[in-house]
Amino acid sequence: MRIIAKHAAGKVLKSDGFQISADAKLAKKKNPEIIDGTLGTFYFEDGSFRTFQTVHDVMSKLKDEDVYLYSTSDGGPAFKEALLNWTFKHIRKEIEENFSVAAIPTPGGTGALTSAVFNSLDPGETLLIPSPCWGPYVGIATNRAFKIEKFFMFDGDKFNLQGFIEKCEKIIALQGKVVAIINDPCNNPTGYTMTKEELAGIIEYFNSKKDIPCVLIYDCAYMDMAVEGFKETREKMRVFLKANENILISIAFSASKTFFIYGQRLGGQILLSKNKETVTEYFNASNYTARNTWSNCNKGMIRVLEEITKTPALQEEYDKELAGVVDSLDKRSKLFMKEAKEVNLKAYPYQGGFFITLPCNNNMVVLEKLVQEENVYLLPFDDSVRVAICSLPLKDIKGLAIKIKRVIEKYS
């Protein structure tokens, strides 16, 4: 006799980033020399974690009813206004002139991804994701009886558009539609940022499929950590304007990342299509999913987003704080990549953001030996290990590349 459902049997959370990070933090309490490059949370140069002062100031002034009461499952008009203003900034008007647009709050960017995948595929159908990729993409699909197909993300030091197209063709031949996740800019785990032309290549390919339904899930969780800044990251999204009616674009925004409110769980799903019926249908399904999965989202964080986006002085203060974070990430990445080059430690192409990823075979053994021999904790990804430079001050990054190189040479 087996009580558990067939679809749930055998599911075990393995190599989970949160658990590995918890182990690293426990080890660091016992040994301050431990280097913890695990989770994607930003720590300042003094080793402390804190949210932005702007966020703290807004939260401290909110009334109880703005924090502790329920929000609506769809967030309400003020949330939509705030989310669209933040995500699109100076291109918002152009987006709304060309698309039907809908928006809904979600518990982090993960909620936006889960809703998009769930409402785009039927059981047994296939989701296309890059390799290497953020591990939960796989779980989001397989936990709901979807299959996955992967394409290798790089062609040399560029985005592998041809590999992406080949996998799309295979999927379309089987199910007559394609649903794909692209994580950009500041890709997790590699730090790669697609060029405007590379992103346009995806839209052009989907346009060529004409009557084939195509869903692009654009995971822009780390968009605001890009060294190129707000203007350029939003300018790149102009390529979406060329999308035909057969395309739905589902943007997954992470307030958790943008505002350093990781545990407070707020994100947003934005739906774009030139087919109004498609957007209406997807919004209704997403709202139904929300109400019957997580019910509603963190009201206090919704209010923080609303207040910052409608108050120029708060936006200006936040921009200054964020600029300091992006500058720190830039300094850390430059030091690591410089030392990696000096010791011939191979890394995937990196342009910005929280992470740098190093290809290696036998990665689980490499990670175990890094802990045992070098006091370094990192995370595993597809035939690679990820360094979370966001959590490492410069003093920990200096000399880190040679430590990793020694272990990879011995065990990879």
C-alpha atoms as a printed R data frame, in Angstrom:
    type eleno elety resid chain resno      x      y       z
1   ATOM     1    CA   MET     A     1  0.000  0.000   0.000
2   ATOM     2    CA   ARG     A     2  1.348  3.420  -1.005
3   ATOM     3    CA   ILE     A     3 -0.418  6.541   0.241
4   ATOM     4    CA   ILE     A     4  1.585  9.155  -1.631
5   ATOM     5    CA   ALA     A     5  0.315 10.247  -5.064
6   ATOM     6    CA   LYS     A     6  2.077  8.749  -8.056
7   ATOM     7    CA   HIS     A     7  3.170 12.169  -9.307
8   ATOM     8    CA   ALA     A     8  4.763 12.950  -5.915
9   ATOM     9    CA   ALA     A     9  6.519  9.637  -5.336
10  ATOM    10    CA   GLY     A    10 10.312  9.745  -5.444
11  ATOM    11    CA   LYS     A    11 10.659 13.516  -5.398
12  ATOM    12    CA   VAL     A    12 13.623 14.531  -3.233
13  ATOM    13    CA   LEU     A    13 15.243 17.963  -3.004
14  ATOM    14    CA   LYS     A    14 18.922 17.370  -3.768
15  ATOM    15    CA   SER     A    15 21.918 19.718  -3.971
16  ATOM    16    CA   ASP     A    16 19.624 22.544  -2.901
17  ATOM    17    CA   GLY     A    17 21.249 25.948  -2.732
18  ATOM    18    CA   PHE     A    18 19.469 26.946   0.486
19  ATOM    19    CA   GLN     A    19 20.656 23.826   2.320
20  ATOM    20    CA   ILE     A    20 24.241 24.113   1.054
21  ATOM    21    CA   SER     A    21 24.243 27.776   2.034
22  ATOM    22    CA   ALA     A    22 22.932 26.916   5.509
23  ATOM    23    CA   ASP     A    23 25.780 24.420   5.884
24  ATOM    24    CA   ALA     A    24 28.283 27.070   4.784
25  ATOM    25    CA   LYS     A    25 26.948 29.651   7.243
26  ATOM    26    CA   LEU     A    26 27.082 27.136  10.091
27  ATOM    27    CA   ALA     A    27 30.683 26.258   9.170
28  ATOM    28    CA   LYS     A    28 31.633 29.949   9.001
29  ATOM    29    CA   LYS     A    29 30.415 30.514  12.553
30  ATOM    30    CA   LYS     A    30 32.922 27.900  13.677
31  ATOM    31    CA   ASN     A    31 35.668 29.006  11.294
32  ATOM    32    CA   PRO     A    32 35.716 32.662  10.119
33  ATOM    33    CA   GLU     A    33 38.180 31.704   7.373
34  ATOM    34    CA   ILE     A    34 35.420 29.896   5.469
35  ATOM    35    CA   ILE     A    35 34.606 31.498   2.099
36  ATOM    36    CA   ASP     A    36 30.856 31.319   1.455
37  ATOM    37    CA   GLY     A    37 30.133 31.895  -2.226
38  ATOM    38    CA   THR     A    38 26.789 30.100  -2.276
39  ATOM    39    CA   LEU     A    39 23.529 32.044  -2.336
40  ATOM    40    CA   GLY     A    40 22.587 35.019  -4.487
41  ATOM    41    CA   THR     A    41 22.253 37.563  -1.719
42  ATOM    42    CA   PHE     A    42 24.365 40.723  -1.697
43  ATOM    43    CA   TYR     A    43 26.680 41.277   1.256
44  ATOM    44    CA   PHE     A    44 28.503 44.551   1.703
45  ATOM    45    CA   GLU     A    45 32.271 44.885   2.015
46  ATOM    46    CA   ASP     A    46 32.060 44.797   5.806
47  ATOM    47    CA   GLY     A    47 30.433 41.366   5.552
48  ATOM    48    CA   SER     A    48 26.986 42.568   6.590
49  ATOM    49    CA   PHE     A    49 23.650 42.044   4.905
50  ATOM    50    CA   ARG     A    50 21.082 44.831   4.892
51  ATOM    51    CA   THR     A    51 18.307 45.996   2.667
52  ATOM    52    CA   PHE     A    52 18.434 49.412   1.036
53  ATOM    53    CA   GLN     A    53 17.917 52.310   3.433
54  ATOM    54    CA   THR     A    54 15.256 53.614   1.050
55  ATOM    55    CA   VAL     A    55 13.260 50.407   1.469
56  ATOM    56    CA   HIS     A    56 13.711 50.478   5.243
57  ATOM    57    CA   ASP     A    57 12.547 54.094   5.444
58  ATOM    58    CA   VAL     A    58  9.400 53.431   3.392
59  ATOM    59    CA   MET     A    59  8.547 50.310   5.396
60  ATOM    60    CA   SER     A    60  8.956 52.114   8.714
61  ATOM    61    CA   LYS     A    61  6.328 54.699   7.739
62  ATOM    62    CA   LEU     A    62  3.658 52.318   6.478
63  ATOM    63    CA   LYS     A    63  0.463 51.886   8.480
64  ATOM    64    CA   ASP     A    64 -0.455 48.445   9.794
65  ATOM    65    CA   GLU     A    65 -3.259 48.193   7.242
66  ATOM    66    CA   ASP     A    66 -0.694 48.677   4.471
67  ATOM    67    CA   VAL     A    67  1.464 45.839   5.747
68  ATOM    68    CA   TYR     A    68 -0.602 43.217   7.520
69  ATOM    69    CA   LEU     A    69 -3.933 43.114   5.684
70  ATOM    70    CA   TYR     A    70 -4.540 40.887   2.659
71  ATOM    71    CA   SER     A    71 -3.732 42.193  -0.772
72  ATOM    72    CA   THR     A    72 -5.907 41.215  -3.723
73  ATOM    73    CA   SER     A    73 -4.695 38.318  -5.850
74  ATOM    74    CA   ASP     A    74 -4.219 40.644  -8.840
75  ATOM    75    CA   GLY     A    75 -2.485 43.356  -6.813
76  ATOM    76    CA   GLY     A    76 -4.877 46.121  -7.805
77  ATOM    77    CA   PRO     A    77 -4.438 49.097 -10.191
78  ATOM    78    CA   ALA     A    78 -1.729 50.825  -8.132
79  ATOM    79    CA   PHE     A    79  0.458 47.718  -8.207
80  ATOM    80    CA   LYS     A    80  0.090 47.374 -11.973
81  ATOM    81    CA   GLU     A    81  1.004 51.042 -12.410
82  ATOM    82    CA   ALA     A    82  4.069 50.661 -10.198
83  ATOM    83    CA   LEU     A    83  5.247 47.414 -11.816
84  ATOM    84    CA   LEU     A    84  4.922 48.722 -15.378
85  ATOM    85    CA   ASN     A    85  6.613 52.008 -14.484
86  ATOM    86    CA   TRP     A    86  9.513 50.160 -12.882
87  ATOM    87    CA   THR     A    87  9.988 47.430 -15.456
88  ATOM    88    CA   PHE     A    88  9.731 49.581 -18.588
89  ATOM    89    CA   LYS     A    89 10.559 53.089 -17.347
90  ATOM    90    CA   HIS     A    90 11.014 55.383 -20.381
91  ATOM    91    CA   ILE     A    91  9.736 52.820 -22.913
92  ATOM    92    CA   ARG     A    92  6.448 52.124 -21.105
93  ATOM    93    CA   LYS     A    93  4.326 54.336 -23.358
94  ATOM    94    CA   GLU     A    94  5.689 52.634 -26.461
95  ATOM    95    CA   ILE     A    95  5.085 49.179 -24.977
96  ATOM    96    CA   GLU     A    96  1.452 49.990 -24.198
97  ATOM    97    CA   GLU     A    97  0.877 51.550 -27.615
98  ATOM    98    CA   ASN     A    98  1.966 48.313 -29.298
99  ATOM    99    CA   PHE     A    99  0.787 45.558 -26.943
100 ATOM   100    CA   SER     A   100 -2.102 44.456 -24.843
101 ATOM   101    CA   VAL     A   101 -0.582 44.422 -21.355
102 ATOM   102    CA   ALA     A   102 -1.539 42.756 -18.084
103 ATOM   103    CA   ALA     A   103  0.292 42.382 -14.777
104 ATOM   104    CA   ILE     A   104 -0.060 40.427 -11.547
105 ATOM   105    CA   PRO     A   105  2.005 40.144  -8.337
106 ATOM   106    CA   THR     A   106  3.725 36.867  -7.554
107 ATOM   107    CA   PRO     A   107  5.783 35.472  -4.637
108 ATOM   108    CA   GLY     A   108  9.171 36.438  -6.027
109 ATOM   109    CA   GLY     A   109 10.327 35.930  -9.575
110 ATOM   110    CA   THR     A   110  9.879 32.200  -8.938
111 ATOM   111    CA   GLY     A   111  6.121 32.683  -8.691
112 ATOM   112    CA   ALA     A   112  6.081 34.527 -12.022
113 ATOM   113    CA   LEU     A   113  8.042 31.711 -13.671
114 ATOM   114    CA   THR     A   114  5.850 29.003 -12.150
115 ATOM   115    CA   SER     A   115  2.638 30.701 -13.270
116 ATOM   116    CA   ALA     A   116  3.944 31.245 -16.803
117 ATOM   117    CA   VAL     A   117  5.116 27.660 -17.235
118 ATOM   118    CA   PHE     A   118  1.990 26.151 -15.675
119 ATOM   119    CA   ASN     A   119 -0.385 28.217 -17.833
120 ATOM   120    CA   SER     A   120  1.554 27.664 -21.074
121 ATOM   121    CA   LEU     A   121  1.932 23.869 -21.128
122 ATOM   122    CA   ASP     A   122 -0.183 20.758 -20.750
123 ATOM   123    CA   PRO     A   123  1.097 17.693 -18.865
124 ATOM   124    CA   GLY     A   124  3.600 15.784 -20.967
125 ATOM   125    CA   GLU     A   125  4.572 18.843 -23.034
126 ATOM   126    CA   THR     A   126  8.109 20.236 -23.080
127 ATOM   127    CA   LEU     A   127  9.718 23.390 -21.706
128 ATOM   128    CA   LEU     A   128 12.927 24.667 -23.341
129 ATOM   129    CA   ILE     A   129 15.609 26.002 -21.000
130 ATOM   130    CA   PRO     A   130 19.306 26.894 -21.373
131 ATOM   131    CA   SER     A   131 22.264 24.939 -20.040
132 ATOM   132    CA   PRO     A   132 23.729 25.893 -17.662
133 ATOM   133    CA   CYS     A   133 20.646 27.296 -15.955
134 ATOM   134    CA   TRP     A   134 19.186 28.115 -12.566
135 ATOM   135    CA   GLY     A   135 18.321 24.705 -11.103
136 ATOM   136    CA   PRO     A   136 14.665 25.331 -10.138
137 ATOM   137    CA   TYR     A   137 13.734 25.760 -13.818
138 ATOM   138    CA   VAL     A   138 13.898 21.973 -13.975
139 ATOM   139    CA   GLY     A   139 11.845 21.480 -10.815
140 ATOM   140    CA   ILE     A   140  9.223 24.029 -11.838
141 ATOM   141    CA   ALA     A   141  8.599 21.938 -14.953
142 ATOM   142    CA   THR     A   142  8.957 18.387 -13.677
143 ATOM   143    CA   ASN     A   143  6.926 19.024 -10.517
144 ATOM   144    CA   ARG     A   144  3.958 19.716 -12.787
145 ATOM   145    CA   ALA     A   145  4.471 16.752 -15.149
146 ATOM   146    CA   PHE     A   146  6.164 18.761 -17.901
147 ATOM   147    CA   LYS     A   147  9.245 17.574 -19.737
148 ATOM   148    CA   ILE     A   148 12.358 19.651 -20.266
149 ATOM   149    CA   GLU     A   149 14.686 20.121 -23.212
150 ATOM   150    CA   LYS     A   150 17.973 21.985 -22.882
151 ATOM   151    CA   PHE     A   151 20.112 23.879 -25.361
152 ATOM   152    CA   PHE     A   152 23.725 24.750 -24.608
153 ATOM   153    CA   MET     A   153 23.744 28.493 -24.036
154 ATOM   154    CA   PHE     A   154 27.027 29.450 -25.704
155 ATOM   155    CA   ASP     A   155 28.580 29.364 -29.126
156 ATOM   156    CA   GLY     A   156 32.117 30.423 -28.213
157 ATOM   157    CA   ASP     A   157 31.619 33.591 -26.202
158 ATOM   158    CA   LYS     A   158 28.253 34.435 -27.826
159 ATOM   159    CA   PHE     A   159 24.654 33.310 -27.330
160 ATOM   160    CA   ASN     A   160 23.954 30.049 -29.131
161 ATOM   161    CA   LEU     A   161 21.006 31.173 -31.257
162 ATOM   162    CA   GLN     A   162 21.390 28.292 -33.715
163 ATOM   163    CA   GLY     A   163 21.305 25.742 -30.898
164 ATOM   164    CA   PHE     A   164 18.210 27.447 -29.508
165 ATOM   165    CA   ILE     A   165 16.476 27.285 -32.908
166 ATOM   166    CA   GLU     A   166 17.355 23.624 -33.443
167 ATOM   167    CA   LYS     A   167 15.777 22.651 -30.124
168 ATOM   168    CA   CYS     A   168 12.710 24.783 -30.869
169 ATOM   169    CA   GLU     A   169 12.256 22.985 -34.180
170 ATOM   170    CA   LYS     A   170 12.404 19.630 -32.429
171 ATOM   171    CA   ILE     A   171  9.822 20.696 -29.840
172 ATOM   172    CA   ILE     A   172  7.478 22.256 -32.401
173 ATOM   173    CA   ALA     A   173  7.539 19.052 -34.451
174 ATOM   174    CA   LEU     A   174  6.337 17.134 -31.381
175 ATOM   175    CA   GLN     A   175  3.764 19.472 -29.835
176 ATOM   176    CA   GLY     A   176  3.004 22.284 -32.286
177 ATOM   177    CA   LYS     A   177  4.057 25.059 -29.918
178 ATOM   178    CA   VAL     A   178  7.168 26.210 -28.070
179 ATOM   179    CA   VAL     A   179  7.633 27.641 -24.564
180 ATOM   180    CA   ALA     A   180 11.131 28.820 -23.625
181 ATOM   181    CA   ILE     A   181 12.767 30.536 -20.658
182 ATOM   182    CA   ILE     A   182 15.542 33.066 -21.262
183 ATOM   183    CA   ASN     A   183 17.255 34.579 -18.206
184 ATOM   184    CA   ASP     A   184 18.710 37.964 -19.149
185 ATOM   185    CA   PRO     A   185 20.463 40.291 -18.417
186 ATOM   186    CA   CYS     A   186 23.063 39.185 -15.837
187 ATOM   187    CA   ASN     A   187 22.159 35.551 -16.371
188 ATOM   188    CA   ASN     A   188 22.023 33.228 -13.395
189 ATOM   189    CA   PRO     A   189 24.388 31.367 -13.178
190 ATOM   190    CA   THR     A   190 26.858 32.776 -15.726
191 ATOM   191    CA   GLY     A   191 26.542 36.567 -15.586
192 ATOM   192    CA   TYR     A   192 26.098 36.638 -19.371
193 ATOM   193    CA   THR     A   193 24.061 39.473 -20.894
194 ATOM   194    CA   MET     A   194 22.618 38.999 -24.360
195 ATOM   195    CA   THR     A   195 23.121 41.705 -26.949
196 ATOM   196    CA   LYS     A   196 20.124 43.483 -28.400
197 ATOM   197    CA   GLU     A   197 20.761 41.635 -31.658
198 ATOM   198    CA   GLU     A   198 20.815 38.233 -29.929
199 ATOM   199    CA   LEU     A   199 17.499 38.876 -28.198
200 ATOM   200    CA   ALA     A   200 16.065 40.173 -31.460
201 ATOM   201    CA   GLY     A   201 17.158 36.913 -33.100
202 ATOM   202    CA   ILE     A   202 14.777 34.974 -30.846
203 ATOM   203    CA   ILE     A   203 11.873 37.271 -31.707
204 ATOM   204    CA   GLU     A   204 12.677 37.063 -35.422
205 ATOM   205    CA   TYR     A   205 12.714 33.266 -35.273
206 ATOM   206    CA   PHE     A   206  9.387 33.126 -33.416
207 ATOM   207    CA   ASN     A   207  7.919 35.561 -35.961
208 ATOM   208    CA   SER     A   208  8.961 33.211 -38.758
209 ATOM   209    CA   LYS     A   209  6.799 30.444 -37.240
210 ATOM   210    CA   LYS     A   210  3.634 32.470 -38.044
211 ATOM   211    CA   ASP     A   211  0.770 30.223 -36.895
212 ATOM   212    CA   ILE     A   212  2.810 28.392 -34.229
213 ATOM   213    CA   PRO     A   213  2.095 29.581 -30.656
214 ATOM   214    CA   CYS     A   214  5.362 30.796 -29.130
215 ATOM   215    CA   VAL     A   215  5.841 31.802 -25.485
216 ATOM   216    CA   LEU     A   216  8.989 33.639 -24.390
217 ATOM   217    CA   ILE     A   217  9.339 33.678 -20.606
218 ATOM   218    CA   TYR     A   218 11.799 36.523 -20.066
219 ATOM   219    CA   ASP     A   219 13.308 36.094 -16.604
220 ATOM   220    CA   CYS     A   220 14.859 39.484 -15.836
221 ATOM   221    CA   ALA     A   221 15.401 38.905 -12.098
222 ATOM   222    CA   TYR     A   222 18.849 40.541 -12.081
223 ATOM   223    CA   MET     A   223 18.081 43.290 -14.590
224 ATOM   224    CA   ASP     A   224 18.740 46.097 -12.129
225 ATOM   225    CA   MET     A   225 22.194 44.757 -11.260
226 ATOM   226    CA   ALA     A   226 23.442 45.276 -14.831
227 ATOM   227    CA   VAL     A   227 26.445 47.550 -15.086
228 ATOM   228    CA   GLU     A   228 24.969 49.219 -18.187
229 ATOM   229    CA   GLY     A   229 22.183 50.717 -16.053
230 ATOM   230    CA   PHE     A   230 18.433 51.256 -16.253
231 ATOM   231    CA   LYS     A   231 18.336 52.992 -19.626
232 ATOM   232    CA   GLU     A   232 20.171 50.344 -21.624
233 ATOM   233    CA   THR     A   233 18.404 47.355 -20.062
234 ATOM   234    CA   ARG     A   234 15.037 48.888 -20.935
235 ATOM   235    CA   GLU     A   235 16.172 49.970 -24.400
236 ATOM   236    CA   LYS     A   236 16.936 46.343 -25.214
237 ATOM   237    CA   MET     A   237 13.332 45.398 -24.537
238 ATOM   238    CA   ARG     A   238 12.327 47.491 -27.531
239 ATOM   239    CA   VAL     A   239 13.054 44.377 -29.615
240 ATOM   240    CA   PHE     A   240  9.826 42.939 -28.176
241 ATOM   241    CA   LEU     A   241  7.922 45.552 -30.182
242 ATOM   242    CA   LYS     A   242  8.616 43.523 -33.340
243 ATOM   243    CA   ALA     A   243  6.806 40.438 -32.020
244 ATOM   244    CA   ASN     A   244  3.912 39.111 -34.099
245 ATOM   245    CA   GLU     A   245  0.524 38.003 -32.754
246 ATOM   246    CA   ASN     A   246  1.616 34.376 -32.405
247 ATOM   247    CA   ILE     A   247  3.985 35.375 -29.581
248 ATOM   248    CA   LEU     A   248  3.218 35.843 -25.908
249 ATOM   249    CA   ILE     A   249  5.970 37.427 -23.821
250 ATOM   250    CA   SER     A   250  5.751 36.730 -20.083
251 ATOM   251    CA   ILE     A   251  8.196 38.892 -18.133
252 ATOM   252    CA   ALA     A   252  9.243 37.623 -14.697
253 ATOM   253    CA   PHE     A   253 10.311 40.518 -12.452
254 ATOM   254    CA   SER     A   254 11.878 39.980  -9.024
255 ATOM   255    CA   ALA     A   255 11.354 42.690  -6.424
256 ATOM   256    CA   SER     A   256 13.170 40.309  -4.069
257 ATOM   257    CA   LYS     A   257 16.393 40.908  -6.020
258 ATOM   258    CA   THR     A   258 15.891 44.533  -7.038
259 ATOM   259    CA   PHE     A   259 15.117 45.788  -3.534
260 ATOM   260    CA   PHE     A   260 17.100 43.255  -1.446
261 ATOM   261    CA   ILE     A   261 13.920 41.891   0.163
262 ATOM   262    CA   TYR     A   262 14.696 38.250  -0.602
263 ATOM   263    CA   GLY     A   263 12.715 36.640   2.205
264 ATOM   264    CA   GLN     A   264  9.724 38.951   1.770
265 ATOM   265    CA   ARG     A   265  8.830 37.281  -1.554
266 ATOM   266    CA   LEU     A   266  7.505 39.728  -4.097
267 ATOM   267    CA   GLY     A   267  7.751 39.586  -7.849
268 ATOM   268    CA   GLY     A   268  5.589 40.340 -10.827
269 ATOM   269    CA   GLN     A   269  4.397 38.675 -14.016
270 ATOM   270    CA   ILE     A   270  3.840 40.985 -16.986
271 ATOM   271    CA   LEU     A   271  2.034 39.642 -20.051
272 ATOM   272    CA   LEU     A   272  2.575 41.188 -23.487
273 ATOM   273    CA   SER     A   273  0.972 40.240 -26.788
274 ATOM   274    CA   LYS     A   274 -0.456 41.957 -29.853
275 ATOM   275    CA   ASN     A   275 -3.388 39.569 -29.554
276 ATOM   276    CA   LYS     A   276 -5.714 41.065 -26.939
277 ATOM   277    CA   GLU     A   277 -7.630 37.801 -26.417
278 ATOM   278    CA   THR     A   278 -4.381 35.980 -25.628
279 ATOM   279    CA   VAL     A   279 -3.455 38.470 -22.902
280 ATOM   280    CA   THR     A   280 -6.962 38.448 -21.402
281 ATOM   281    CA   GLU     A   281 -7.020 34.658 -21.309
282 ATOM   282    CA   TYR     A   282 -3.535 34.409 -19.786
283 ATOM   283    CA   PHE     A   283 -4.257 37.079 -17.200
284 ATOM   284    CA   ASN     A   284 -7.456 35.321 -16.125
285 ATOM   285    CA   ALA     A   285 -5.608 32.014 -15.855
286 ATOM   286    CA   SER     A   286 -2.728 33.631 -13.943
287 ATOM   287    CA   ASN     A   287 -5.097 35.327 -11.518
288 ATOM   288    CA   TYR     A   288 -6.921 32.018 -10.993
289 ATOM   289    CA   THR     A   289 -3.569 30.297 -10.408
290 ATOM   290    CA   ALA     A   290 -2.566 32.958  -7.901
291 ATOM   291    CA   ARG     A   291 -5.772 32.824  -5.887
292 ATOM   292    CA   ASN     A   292 -5.708 29.041  -5.755
293 ATOM   293    CA   THR     A   293 -1.975 28.562  -5.144
294 ATOM   294    CA   TRP     A   294 -0.480 31.317  -2.965
295 ATOM   295    CA   SER     A   295 -3.738 33.316  -2.600
296 ATOM   296    CA   ASN     A   296 -2.130 36.782  -2.570
297 ATOM   297    CA   CYS     A   297  1.247 38.443  -2.146
298 ATOM   298    CA   ASN     A   298  3.139 40.457   0.458
299 ATOM   299    CA   LYS     A   299  1.096 43.642   0.875
300 ATOM   300    CA   GLY     A   300  3.856 45.564   2.625
301 ATOM   301    CA   MET     A   301  6.282 44.954  -0.233
302 ATOM   302    CA   ILE     A   302  3.625 45.893  -2.785
303 ATOM   303    CA   ARG     A   303  3.243 49.207  -0.964
304 ATOM   304    CA   VAL     A   304  7.025 49.729  -0.934
305 ATOM   305    CA   LEU     A   305  7.149 49.293  -4.718
306 ATOM   306    CA   GLU     A   306  4.206 51.660  -5.151
307 ATOM   307    CA   GLU     A   307  5.713 54.358  -2.928
308 ATOM   308    CA   ILE     A   308  9.191 54.303  -4.467
309 ATOM   309    CA   THR     A   309  7.931 54.393  -8.046
310 ATOM   310    CA   LYS     A   310  5.589 57.329  -7.455
311 ATOM   311    CA   THR     A   311  7.988 59.437  -5.366
312 ATOM   312    CA   PRO     A   312 10.899 60.966  -7.336
313 ATOM   313    CA   ALA     A   313 12.944 61.728  -4.206
314 ATOM   314    CA   LEU     A   314 12.744 58.106  -3.071
315 ATOM   315    CA   GLN     A   315 13.639 56.863  -6.546
316 ATOM   316    CA   GLU     A   316 16.675 59.151  -6.574
317 ATOM   317    CA   GLU     A   317 17.858 57.884  -3.180
318 ATOM   318    CA   TYR     A   318 17.380 54.278  -4.239
319 ATOM   319    CA   ASP     A   319 19.295 54.891  -7.478
320 ATOM   320    CA   LYS     A   320 22.290 56.157  -5.484
321 ATOM   321    CA   GLU     A   321 22.250 53.119  -3.213
322 ATOM   322    CA   LEU     A   322 21.923 50.742  -6.142
323 ATOM   323    CA   ALA     A   323 24.806 52.431  -7.979
324 ATOM   324    CA   GLY     A   324 27.052 51.584  -5.041
325 ATOM   325    CA   VAL     A   325 26.035 47.922  -5.200
326 ATOM   326    CA   VAL     A   326 26.612 47.693  -8.953
327 ATOM   327    CA   ASP     A   327 30.014 49.348  -8.513
328 ATOM   328    CA   SER     A   328 30.956 46.754  -5.868
329 ATOM   329    CA   LEU     A   329 29.878 43.907  -8.165
330 ATOM   330    CA   ASP     A   330 31.953 45.396 -10.970
331 ATOM   331    CA   LYS     A   331 35.072 45.605  -8.788
332 ATOM   332    CA   ARG     A   332 34.616 42.068  -7.469
333 ATOM   333    CA   SER     A   333 34.046 40.555 -10.905
334 ATOM   334    CA   LYS     A   334 37.026 42.354 -12.409
335 ATOM   335    CA   LEU     A   335 39.324 41.102  -9.646
336 ATOM   336    CA   PHE     A   336 38.092 37.521  -9.941
337 ATOM   337    CA   MET     A   337 38.238 37.435 -13.744
338 ATOM   338    CA   LYS     A   338 41.702 39.026 -13.752
339 ATOM   339    CA   GLU     A   339 43.075 36.412 -11.371
340 ATOM   340    CA   ALA     A   340 41.226 33.610 -13.199
341 ATOM   341    CA   LYS     A   341 42.903 34.648 -16.431
342 ATOM   342    CA   GLU     A   342 46.297 34.731 -14.732
343 ATOM   343    CA   VAL     A   343 45.954 31.099 -13.596
344 ATOM   344    CA   ASN     A   344 44.143 29.942 -16.747
345 ATOM   345    CA   LEU     A   345 40.889 29.160 -14.927
346 ATOM   346    CA   LYS     A   346 38.149 28.948 -17.535
347 ATOM   347    CA   ALA     A   347 34.888 30.834 -16.947
348 ATOM   348    CA   TYR     A   348 31.747 31.272 -19.007
349 ATOM   349    CA   PRO     A   349 31.332 34.738 -20.584
350 ATOM   350    CA   TYR     A   350 30.442 37.305 -17.931
351 ATOM   351    CA   GLN     A   351 29.135 40.846 -18.364
352 ATOM   352    CA   GLY     A   352 27.598 41.628 -14.990
353 ATOM   353    CA   GLY     A   353 25.513 40.632 -12.026
354 ATOM   354    CA   PHE     A   354 25.758 38.347  -9.030
355 ATOM   355    CA   PHE     A   355 27.448 35.237 -10.396
356 ATOM   356    CA   ILE     A   356 30.406 33.817 -12.326
357 ATOM   357    CA   THR     A   357 30.318 30.188 -13.417
358 ATOM   358    CA   LEU     A   358 33.230 27.877 -14.116
359 ATOM   359    CA   PRO     A   359 32.794 24.805 -16.333
360 ATOM   360    CA   CYS     A   360 34.204 21.587 -14.878
361 ATOM   361    CA   ASN     A   361 33.625 17.873 -14.936
362 ATOM   362    CA   ASN     A   362 32.898 15.910 -11.776
363 ATOM   363    CA   ASN     A   363 31.535 19.055 -10.164
364 ATOM   364    CA   MET     A   364 30.114 17.422  -7.018
365 ATOM   365    CA   VAL     A   365 33.520 15.996  -6.122
366 ATOM   366    CA   VAL     A   366 35.123 19.356  -6.898
367 ATOM   367    CA   LEU     A   367 32.711 21.090  -4.516
368 ATOM   368    CA   GLU     A   368 33.376 18.553  -1.761
369 ATOM   369    CA   LYS     A   369 37.126 18.943  -2.135
370 ATOM   370    CA   LEU     A   370 36.888 22.733  -2.215
371 ATOM   371    CA   VAL     A   371 35.350 22.572   1.249
372 ATOM   372    CA   GLN     A   372 37.830 20.019   2.570
373 ATOM   373    CA   GLU     A   373 41.006 21.463   1.087
374 ATOM   374    CA   GLU     A   374 40.350 25.189   0.616
375 ATOM   375    CA   ASN     A   375 37.483 26.098   2.999
376 ATOM   376    CA   VAL     A   376 35.426 27.290   0.017
377 ATOM   377    CA   TYR     A   377 31.683 26.682  -0.422
378 ATOM   378    CA   LEU     A   378 30.179 27.078  -3.922
379 ATOM   379    CA   LEU     A   379 27.094 25.680  -5.686
380 ATOM   380    CA   PRO     A   380 26.767 23.036  -8.420
381 ATOM   381    CA   PHE     A   381 25.234 23.698 -11.852
382 ATOM   382    CA   ASP     A   382 25.245 21.780 -15.152
383 ATOM   383    CA   ASP     A   383 28.843 20.466 -15.397
384 ATOM   384    CA   SER     A   384 30.032 23.594 -13.609
385 ATOM   385    CA   VAL     A   385 30.361 25.401 -10.289
386 ATOM   386    CA   ARG     A   386 29.004 28.870  -9.522
387 ATOM   387    CA   VAL     A   387 30.776 31.613  -7.584
388 ATOM   388    CA   ALA     A   388 28.361 34.063  -5.954
389 ATOM   389    CA   ILE     A   389 30.532 37.179  -6.035
390 ATOM   390    CA   CYS     A   390 27.548 39.076  -4.640
391 ATOM   391    CA   SER     A   391 28.187 37.537  -1.230
392 ATOM   392    CA   LEU     A   392 31.987 37.865  -1.195
393 ATOM   393    CA   PRO     A   393 33.932 40.979  -0.161
394 ATOM   394    CA   LEU     A   394 37.069 41.770  -2.130
395 ATOM   395    CA   LYS     A   395 39.296 40.275   0.580
396 ATOM   396    CA   ASP     A   396 37.636 36.867   0.023
397 ATOM   397    CA   ILE     A   397 37.769 37.137  -3.748
398 ATOM   398    CA   LYS     A   398 41.483 37.915  -3.785
399 ATOM   399    CA   GLY     A   399 43.256 34.587  -4.252
400 ATOM   400    CA   LEU     A   400 40.025 32.644  -4.729
401 ATOM   401    CA   ALA     A   401 40.657 31.788  -8.388
402 ATOM   402    CA   ILE     A   402 43.892 29.920  -7.651
403 ATOM   403    CA   LYS     A   403 42.200 27.949  -4.851
404 ATOM   404    CA   ILE     A   404 39.470 26.814  -7.231
405 ATOM   405    CA   LYS     A   405 41.996 26.130  -9.983
406 ATOM   406    CA   ARG     A   406 44.018 23.823  -7.725
407 ATOM   407    CA   VAL     A   407 40.994 21.692  -6.893
408 ATOM   408    CA   ILE     A   408 39.620 21.554 -10.434
409 ATOM   409    CA   GLU     A   409 43.022 20.462 -11.765
410 ATOM   410    CA   LYS     A   410 43.167 17.643  -9.236
411 ATOM   411    CA   TYR     A   411 39.607 16.320  -9.368
412 ATOM   412    CA   SER     A   412 37.759 17.514 -12.477
